[in-house]
Amino acid sequence: MADEFRPLKNAFGKFATGIAIATCVDANGDFRALTINSFTSVSLDPALLLWCLENKTAAYPHFMEADAYALSILGAGQTALSNRFAGRAPEPPAPDEYEIWETGAPLLKSRIAGFDCRIHRRHKAGDHAILIGEVVRFDSNDDGPLVYYASRYYSGLT
């Protein structure tokens, strides 16, 4: 069966994005993680960011119930990590792959930027939810990004 949304997806894909891993702690205390490319800064004061979560993903109910989440922005050469968390129900990060900051949501140790966020607002929008987080702590370095454009990865841009 043909994907009726393919032309629209192709048009949306003409906007190059970075790649991040969103993580949260579910009601059982387990970590959930998924690959996203919808990160957007919203405000500096207060520090707010947003990303969008598809309502069909297995992690949807966990992120919708969580009080906080973390985003780890991936760098050049981390395509395998992006693909790992893009699956239907990926295994959570292993203990040696993450660190915990204020909110308790895990941040990947291997990242070019990290944001630890408390939920500020959630909005349902079509087949996605918009999660707005208030940044309680962040970091970054000068490594190059992993970029996604037209359904392909690009690395090493500086």
BELMO-V73709 format. One record per residue. N is the residue number from 1. PSI is psi in whole degrees, -180 to 180 (* if undefined). Layout:
n: {N,N}
psi: {PSI,PSI}
This chain:
n: {1,2,3,4,5,6,7,8,9,10,11,12,13,14,15,16,17,18,19,20,21,22,23,24,25,26,27,28,29,30,31,32,33,34,35,36,37,38,39,40,41,42,43,44,45,46,47,48,49,50,51,52,53,54,55,56,57,58,59,60,61,62,63,64,65,66,67,68,69,70,71,72,73,74,75,76,77,78,79,80,81,82,83,84,85,86,87,88,89,90,91,92,93,94,95,96,97,98,99,100,101,102,103,104,105,106,107,108,109,110,111,112,113,114,115,116,117,118,119,120,121,122,123,124,125,126,127,128,129,130,131,132,133,134,135,136,137,138,139,140,141,142,143,144,145,146,147,148,149,150,151,152,153,154,155,156,157,158}
psi: {131,147,107,-20,1,-45,-41,-42,-42,-41,-44,-36,-9,-4,113,138,162,177,138,161,122,137,152,173,127,180,-23,1,9,152,141,145,145,154,136,159,28,23,134,133,144,-47,149,-32,95,162,111,146,165,160,164,140,120,135,-7,-8,148,-27,-9,-55,-31,-44,-30,-22,-17,150,-15,165,165,149,129,112,128,150,176,140,6,30,-42,-39,-42,-48,-38,-44,5,-6,174,-48,72,151,145,165,145,156,-33,-1,-9,168,158,134,-144,-44,-17,-10,137,139,135,136,-33,98,162,-17,149,144,122,120,142,145,128,-48,157,140,131,135,102,-128,20,167,142,121,115,126,145,123,122,-19,148,165,169,163,-178,12,157,157,162,125,144,125,128,46,24,151,147,137,162,6,139,*}
